[in-house]
Amino acid sequence: MRILVAEDEPALSAVIARYLTTHGYTVALAGNGVDALHEATFGEVDAVLLDLTMPGLDGLEVLRRLRRGNPSLPVLVLTARAGIADRVTGLDLGADDYLIKPVELDELGARLRSRLR
């Protein structure tokens, strides 16, 4: 399974990528919204971990566009935006799950597995 980690913080991307690869996933990385949208659209990924605050296109716009083009692709939002309005917006735009940073990696892994079933 190939997972796209769309995160603009390189240190966090590296930690998540290391966790995922040790659990048998192949990982693609994108540090901005434009690259994330391109990789999710053309990179044959099985799921996306999507930060909302990224340069280029923000994560909400990436999510909007992904849902128009591939409504069945699992997208898990991983963000520091913790407000109820933020969570409702993300879920209403099509996120399959919404996790708040900092996140426990084992919980992230479990939520990812549940979306990939």
N, C-alpha and C positions, 0 to 999 in steps of 0.2 A: 504494500500500500504506500502510495506517495502522498505526503502531506505538505501543503504550502504553509509556511510560517511567514505571515506578512506583519512584520514588526520593525520599527525604525530604530530601536535600541539594540545595537549589535551585541552587547553583553547578554541581554535577555534572549535574543534570538539564538545565541550560541548555547545557552543553558537548555532551552527548550529543544533545540536540534539534537543535542547530545542525549537528552532523556529519550526522545523519540527513536533515535537510531539504536540505542541500547535495548529498546523494546521492539525492534524488528521493522521499523518504518524507514522508508526512504524520505529524505527531507529536501524540499526546495525552499530557498529563502528569497524574500523580497523586502527591501528597505523603504519602499515608497509605494503610494497607491497606484501609480501608473504601471510599475513593474508587477505589482500584485495582480492587478486586473489582467495583464497580458499573460502572466504565468498561469493564473486560474483558468483563463479562457483557452489557451493553446498548449499548456504544459501537461495535460493529461494527469491532473491531480485527483485524488479520491476524497480529499477534504481540505478545508482552509481554516487556519487559525488566524483571525483578522483583528489587528489593532485598529482602533477608530481614529487615533490621532497620528496621522502620517503625512509627510510632505507630498506634494503633487495632488493627487486625489485623496480626500479623506476617506476613512474606512466606510462611512455611511454611503458615500457615493459609489465606492467599489461594490458594496453590498447591493445597492439598487441595480447596478448594471449586471452584476452576476445573476441576480434573480430574474432579470429579463431574459438573459441568454441561457441560463442553466438552473432552472428552479429546483432541481433535485440534488444539486451538489451540497453536501453538508458544510455549513459555515458556522464556526464557533467564534463568537466575538470574545476577545481577550483585551480588556481595557481598564484604565484607571477611572473612567467615567462611571461613577457609582450611583448617581442619582436615579430615583424611580423614573423620572421622565426620560432619561437617557436609556435605561433598560427597556422601557416600553417602546421607545422609538426604534431601537435596534431589533427587538423581537418583531415589531409590526412591519419593519422593512424586510424581514425574512430570515433573520438569524435563527439558527436552530438551537442555539444555546448562548448564554451571555455570562461570562465569567469576569470577576473583578480582580485586578492586580492589587497586591501580590496574590498569586494563586499557588496552591500546593500542586506540585507536578503529578502526584499520584491521582488527585482528583481530576486534573486536566486529562490525564490518560484514560481514566474511567469514563469521563464524559465523551471523549473522542471515540472510544470503543463502542459506547452506546449509540452514537450517531452512525457508526459504520456498520452496525448489525443489519 
